[in-house]
Amino acid sequence: MRSWLWVLLAIFLCGSLQASFAQDTTTRTGFAVVTLVSGNVAGLIANETLTFQTDAGNEQVIVSPSVLIIGVSMLVTLGPTSLNTTAITLSNPSTGSGGVNLMVTDAGGGIILNTVVQLGPRGHFSRFLSELLDTPPAEPVAGLLTVSSEIPVAVLGLNFQGGEFASIPQVSLEFPLGVPVQPLTTQGSTAPVFSTSISTALPAALQPPAPVSIGGPGALVFAQVVSGGGWMTNLALGNTSSGPQTVRIDFFDSTGANVGSLTDITIPSHGVFLFSTAGTAVF
């Protein structure tokens, strides 16, 4: 992966969504919540492919949905983005607010990073860990990252090395939690809604607003969704049950705004639903 790609990675992983737009208006990042509307809670499975497209080919990683935790640990690397370094993503799929403590200790147990990230309602944060240090190391340093959060969050770690990137296994320090049931619509929301089925109902402008809830049993969270600037996200949902499943997918940016939704997704028994952010206005 060429040096210019590392620059682009730093742009979309660094800081808030607004800061990313200020440097590259073609790249958008956030997270997604998959809500089971009807069907068997145990029968829904999913994964996500994050892909970066280059002239030489595609770099990609496949990750599972992120469970919600208040404590987790993973092995990470702090170093220059051109050599070997770890990026961390935090997503808050609820309407609560709270601080998330990130502490990295070195081989001897000494603290080399200790900072708190504040997440608002449905907030999202992506950053290289080395960028959170006052003086980033000149050479890669191995460490143990411990995440302690005041609120349940979805965590994803990605390690970048030698032109490739991969997800990092993590160990939960607390019992994983579910996505709380919560209203989706907010006053003044203009998020586009794309139905996957044909409807003969009245035009949207003539319909009274219907209350919508997301989360609940069977809900899944993808902590990092990215689109544009050579990046795309592919979501795959599978139905392992003997009956149909109906789901919806809602996308959020780092400010907590609902920037798009897919509704009326019906997956037949042992069927699959695929969605890509490439060339779509949903995200």
Protein Blocks (a to p, Z undefined) as FASTA:
>chain_A
ZZklmmmmmmmmgojfklmmmmomkbccdddddddfbdcfklpccddddddddfkbccdd
ddddddddfbdcdddddddfkloccddddddfbfbdcddddddddfkopafbdcddddde
hiacdddfklmpmbdcfbdcddddddddfbdcdddddddeehiacddddddfbdcddddd
ddfbdghiacdcddfbdcfbdcfklpccddddeedehiacdfbdceejhiacddddddfb
fbdcddddddddfkopafbdcehiacdehiacdddfehpakZZ
